[in-house]
Each structure stands twice: as C-alpha cells, then as structure tokens.
C-alpha cells in the first residue's frame, strides 16, 4: 500500500493574512454600522430590512418561506420567528402557497412596502457613505468580480 508523505500545511503570507484580517473586520463591522442606522431611523434590524427588501423585489411581493430563508442566508426556523415579529407590526403576513399548499409564503403588505420605502433612503445613504463612496469605480468592479469568484467556489459550479 503506497504511503503518502505528510505534507506541510499551507500558511498565509503576511500580505494574505493582512488582507484576510482586514476583510474579516469589514464583515464584522459593516453590518453592525448599517444595523445601527436602521435601528435608529426605522426600528428595523439589518436582517428585517433585507427580508422586506427581498419581498419587495418579488412578483406579487411574496415568496415561499424556504426560498426567502435562502436569500436571507438564515435558517427557516429563525426566519419564521422574524416573520412573526414583522407580522405583529403589520408589515407582512403568511399564507399557504397557492401553487402547493404544503408551502407557506411570506407576503409584504402595502403598509410593509410603504415602511420599507420610507426606510430605504436612509439605508442607501449609509451604504453609499460607508461603502460605495470610499471606493473607486474600478475597485467596485474588482470587488464584484472577487465576490463572484469566492461565491462560485463556495457554492460550487452550477
């Protein structure tokens, strides 16, 4: 039976480590800064805003809960609790999926859409201020390409 020689682990170079640590710090601090603005101005959490925004982009402003959980990058049980909080505020409601009653759809109400429309300008201003305005157009394009490459590696081909 052939034996494999133990190979040395790969380590990050100083430049790679600096880039990685900077990126991880960005991943931690940017959502917190965006959440702070959303909470202060709109009484919405970061994920609540993005759930409402995803719903607003869908035909009929509704989506299966399972699909919304994927878009929001959260577990279905966590999303269900979040939707429950938004329902109490009159921003969304749930209904059986008309195409397949085994599924439940989250639906953005007219009041929810209006609330989101009121929250969006402040949030977009914060995104522009903290993120877009500090990057050159070439940097934004490079970041988009980098993001797509890493997501393709994570998600796999197809």
WOZICOR-V328982 format. One record per residue. PSI is psi in whole degrees, -180 to 180 (999 if undefined). NEAR is the number of other C-alpha atoms within 12 Angstrom. D_CENTER is the distance of its C-alpha to the mean C-alpha in Angstrom with 1 decimal. Layout:
psi->PSI near->NEAR d_center->D_CENTER
psi->PSI near->NEAR d_center->D_CENTER
This chain:
psi->125 near->3 d_center->48.5
psi->143 near->4 d_center->46.9
psi->145 near->6 d_center->45.3
psi->131 near->6 d_center->42.3
psi->139 near->6 d_center->42.7
psi->124 near->6 d_center->40.1
psi->154 near->7 d_center->38.0
psi->141 near->6 d_center->36.7
psi->150 near->6 d_center->33.0
psi->140 near->7 d_center->31.1
psi->157 near->9 d_center->30.1
psi->142 near->12 d_center->28.1
psi->171 near->11 d_center->30.2
psi->-43 near->10 d_center->30.1
psi->-42 near->11 d_center->28.2
psi->-42 near->13 d_center->25.6
psi->-42 near->13 d_center->25.3
psi->-43 near->13 d_center->25.0
psi->-44 near->14 d_center->22.2
psi->-47 near->15 d_center->20.4
psi->-40 near->16 d_center->20.9
psi->-42 near->15 d_center->19.9
psi->-43 near->16 d_center->16.5
psi->-38 near->14 d_center->16.0
psi->-41 near->14 d_center->17.1
psi->-45 near->17 d_center->14.6
psi->-31 near->15 d_center->11.7
psi->-41 near->14 d_center->13.3
psi->-34 near->16 d_center->14.5
psi->-50 near->22 d_center->12.1
psi->-37 near->25 d_center->9.5
psi->-41 near->20 d_center->12.8
psi->-39 near->22 d_center->14.4
psi->-41 near->33 d_center->11.8
psi->-40 near->27 d_center->12.0
psi->-45 near->20 d_center->15.7
psi->-44 near->28 d_center->16.1
psi->-44 near->31 d_center->14.3
psi->-46 near->21 d_center->16.4
psi->-45 near->16 d_center->19.5
psi->-31 near->23 d_center->19.4
psi->-3 near->25 d_center->17.8
psi->37 near->21 d_center->17.8
psi->143 near->32 d_center->14.1
psi->166 near->26 d_center->11.7
psi->-49 near->28 d_center->8.4
psi->-35 near->29 d_center->6.9
psi->-44 near->38 d_center->9.9
psi->-47 near->38 d_center->9.4
psi->-31 near->31 d_center->6.2
psi->-47 near->41 d_center->8.2
psi->-42 near->42 d_center->11.2
psi->-43 near->34 d_center->9.9
psi->-43 near->30 d_center->9.2
psi->-39 near->35 d_center->12.6
psi->-24 near->30 d_center->14.2
psi->-10 near->19 d_center->13.8
psi->150 near->21 d_center->15.5
psi->133 near->12 d_center->19.3
psi->8 near->17 d_center->20.8
psi->39 near->26 d_center->17.5
psi->155 near->33 d_center->17.3
psi->148 near->35 d_center->15.7
psi->141 near->36 d_center->16.7
psi->-41 near->37 d_center->15.1
psi->-39 near->24 d_center->14.9
psi->-38 near->23 d_center->13.1
psi->-37 near->38 d_center->10.6
psi->-40 near->29 d_center->10.1
psi->-47 near->19 d_center->9.4
psi->-37 near->23 d_center->6.9
psi->-2 near->27 d_center->5.1
psi->51 near->18 d_center->6.3
psi->163 near->21 d_center->9.0
psi->153 near->17 d_center->12.7
psi->-39 near->21 d_center->14.5
psi->-41 near->16 d_center->16.6
psi->-42 near->21 d_center->14.0
psi->-39 near->31 d_center->12.5
psi->-42 near->27 d_center->16.2
psi->-43 near->18 d_center->16.9
psi->-46 near->33 d_center->14.1
psi->-37 near->37 d_center->15.5
psi->-42 near->21 d_center->18.9
psi->-41 near->19 d_center->18.3
psi->-33 near->32 d_center->17.1
psi->-44 near->24 d_center->20.1
psi->-26 near->15 d_center->22.4
psi->-2 near->19 d_center->21.4
psi->18 near->20 d_center->22.2
psi->-26 near->33 d_center->18.8
psi->167 near->36 d_center->18.3
psi->165 near->31 d_center->20.7
psi->149 near->29 d_center->20.9
psi->156 near->23 d_center->23.5
psi->144 near->18 d_center->24.8
psi->122 near->18 d_center->23.7
psi->-23 near->14 d_center->26.7
psi->-27 near->12 d_center->26.6
psi->104 near->11 d_center->26.6
psi->-9 near->11 d_center->27.2
psi->-16 near->13 d_center->26.0
psi->157 near->18 d_center->22.4
psi->140 near->25 d_center->20.9
psi->144 near->31 d_center->18.9
psi->136 near->38 d_center->16.9
psi->128 near->37 d_center->18.3
psi->124 near->38 d_center->17.4
psi->167 near->26 d_center->20.8
psi->-40 near->20 d_center->22.5
psi->-38 near->20 d_center->22.2
psi->-41 near->34 d_center->18.5
psi->-43 near->29 d_center->18.3
psi->-39 near->19 d_center->20.7
psi->-44 near->28 d_center->18.9
psi->-43 near->34 d_center->15.6
psi->-32 near->20 d_center->17.9
psi->-34 near->20 d_center->19.5
psi->-29 near->30 d_center->16.5
psi->-45 near->28 d_center->15.0
psi->-41 near->17 d_center->17.8
psi->-40 near->24 d_center->17.5
psi->-46 near->33 d_center->13.7
psi->-39 near->22 d_center->14.4
psi->-39 near->18 d_center->17.5
psi->-41 near->25 d_center->15.7
psi->-44 near->23 d_center->13.3
psi->-47 near->18 d_center->16.6
psi->-47 near->17 d_center->18.6
psi->-22 near->20 d_center->16.7
psi->-64 near->24 d_center->15.3
psi->-46 near->19 d_center->16.8
psi->-19 near->15 d_center->20.3
psi->-2 near->14 d_center->20.9
psi->142 near->17 d_center->20.5
psi->156 near->12 d_center->23.1
psi->-40 near->13 d_center->22.4
psi->-36 near->12 d_center->23.4
psi->-41 near->16 d_center->20.9
psi->-44 near->17 d_center->18.0
psi->-42 near->14 d_center->19.3
psi->-42 near->14 d_center->19.9
psi->-39 near->19 d_center->16.4
psi->-46 near->16 d_center->15.1
psi->-43 near->14 d_center->17.8
psi->-46 near->14 d_center->17.1
psi->-45 near->17 d_center->13.4
psi->-41 near->16 d_center->14.7
psi->-44 near->15 d_center->17.5
psi->-43 near->14 d_center->15.7
psi->-37 near->15 d_center->13.3
psi->-40 near->13 d_center->16.5
psi->-41 near->12 d_center->18.2
psi->-48 near->11 d_center->15.7
psi->-21 near->11 d_center->15.6
psi->167 near->10 d_center->19.2
psi->143 near->10 d_center->21.1
psi->999 near->7 d_center->20.6
